[in-house]
Amino acid sequence: MDVQGNVYRLEAAEDEIDAFTFVSLYQQACLLADEGDYSAVAQTLETALGLWRGPALLGLDSDVFLTEAAVWNERRVAALEVRIDADLALGRHREVTARLRRLVSRYPLRERFYGQLMVALYRSQRGSEALQVFTDLEERLREELGVDPGPELQEIRLQVLRQDASLELSPPPAATPKQLPPLPGTLLGRDTELARIVTLLEQCERSRPRAVVVAGPGGAGKTSLCIAAAHHLAGDYPDGQLFADCSDPHAALPGFLTALGVPDPELPEGADACAKLLRRMISSRRMLMVLDDVRDPELIRHLLPDGSGCTIIANSRAVRVQLPGVMNMTISALAPEDARALLAARLGEPRMAAEPEAIDRVVELCGGLPTALHAAAAKLEARRHWPVSRLVERLTDPTLILDELAMRPTLQHDYGVLPARQRAVIRKMGFLGLPMVSVETVAALEDLSPDATENLMEEMVEAHLLSTDDGQEFGCHPWLLSFGAERAAAEDHPDELSAALERALGAWLVRTDSARVGLLGRGHSLPQGSALRYIPPGQTDMSLTGSAWLAKNLGMIMLLVRRAAAAGLHESCWELAIAPLELFQSGGYFEEWSQSHEIALTSVCTADNVRGQATLYHSLGQRSLLLGDYVRAGELLTRARELFARLHDDHGHGLALCLLGHLARVCLDAIEARRIYENAIDLLRAGDDRVAEADALGGLAIVLHHMDEPDASHAALDRALALCREGGSLRSEAQIRQHMAVHVAKTGRPQDAHPELLRALEIARYIEDRVMQSKILLALGTTQILLGDPEAATRRLAEAEKIAMAAGVSRVAVRARMAQAFLGGNPTSLHSVLT
């Protein structure tokens, strides 16, 4: 209710007002009458007339209201006339006679009611009464108005007198069903597909059966596309158009027969008998049939008699029909620009322009599927006070997305018709929660061989449940994951789900172990807990390249760390958290490093997992050391050393001491660094960790050189490089060469440092270690300053700053700028840059 001053205005949509609803129904009935569908006319007008509650505007007696009331009352009477015409056409003459008696009494000058009453009486074998009706009206008109009945009524009188056959009830014409649902409104983003359907059918020979089967995922808009195509082609099929929901295949054939005029008692029993009768009835007709949600290709085969002029447009989740005359096509999600256009059509351009990034995220979370996009738009239309970002927040919540996008009915349908094994995969994928899974991951979840799993996954791709580009990695919509998690909670035992999750995490640990060996070499013994390592039955090759694979899958590993923590699998959690350690270092993924370790630390501390705590503190200490936060590094590494010692883990103790030695060295405490390095070397050598021992020896070589023990320094350096080669660790070799070269340059021998730095840079670029590249380029730039080559130094320092900024190593970027400032005349100490 809108109130402005003393004026009250009731606001309502047209379909909320009975008067407008009545007009709409009356117009529909007139169209149906033109098509000869009198049963629908009678039913529609019954509804329309039922909306009336006495005369229009009763009790309002001003001239304006009286005039408007006369208009509406006339519309009501016109509807009554059309309704009685429909009843007469349907053979209900006896039923309407009494009603017509009341109408001629109420409207004594309405000639059409008199004519209808005369026809009803004549067909009821009461011809004399029909003539009396005419006589009574004739006398009334002459007496009151001085006129005779109109020519139409005069003609009916003559037909009664002649007992004209035209007054008899006409036999029902051959049924011409027009069952197409209304057009689905604007069909956005499907112009190409619509044109393809129409073209395919128009190009086929008229003398042979024709069919197009549209397949695609639930929610892709297959039904709307098929209905739109059917309306486009309907004019070519004068004998009618049929539509059936084929989710119940047993109802489709009898439904078509009923629409074609076969009485219920005469419907044959069984699909084959119904199909034979249907083929016979349509064999000489031109009809268009739309089959929605076909699950059995046999239904289409039943409807394709040889030589038929009929056409079928069908849609299905996955059915492909291999029959002559049947053309298969597939639709998928809308293109992003079409999906945005769909939202814009409902939300308006101002709202779209206000939050473009949020709109793009909605499109992504809806998977480009029209059903989901319409649901999202409806939610935003209903809640205009919401920013689009509010909906995005809700769509990213697995517990809300199904209801927000109204996808549960579609998914329940898809899930219900799947084989048991595929349903199990959906449940376990939902429980795992990864948006992208490999064959190996699903094989672990199901405890299947990779070959069997690949076949299973390909079948699910054909059913439009999953997507893939390479047949190895399979994508899954967020709402399917959410639905799978719901079904898993309802159908699977918790122990079974936990075991499946642990196997999947174990399969990932096998792969991360392999990737780290490829990155670090064979001679590096990694901290390892007791988490399960799982290899699916029949899996043979698990070799992976290091940094490339880790970089590609870092997002998935981060998700798995969170999933393992949520499931209380603390061993798997901390081992996955440290799995990308070398990638964190080399790629400058410092934020991901911190996030994954904080999650894992919470998990292991809750479980009192000391080894996990020690390893994570050691890793975080290394991060702080790289970032130049030496105080924090000392705290974390000391804590790690204490925990490893408490566990009597000499190898872990040695790893912590090695980093503490680096810390003492960069803090210029040579004596303490030497002591720590020597202790670390003893422990790491006993643990046969050649690469870690090489790291400690490289640091010791620098310290010994600083303490003016060149022979001992060279021996330590040579041993360190030999261990790197034995262990196959290029990264450690580059790191040792870099650190030693920097020290040599600082002690006044830049000409000796320069070739070592070039070798180290070559290795760093080969292994794609951006952090190391930035540090080596910084050292090269400052060394070339010392060598008197400012142009080469400028190039190296600019490159160092650029790579350092991209890798997130701000400390190196700042030093590169300081060195460039020195070249520009700023009296910066090069020694501080190299430190």
Disulfide bonds with the S-S distance in Angstrom:
none
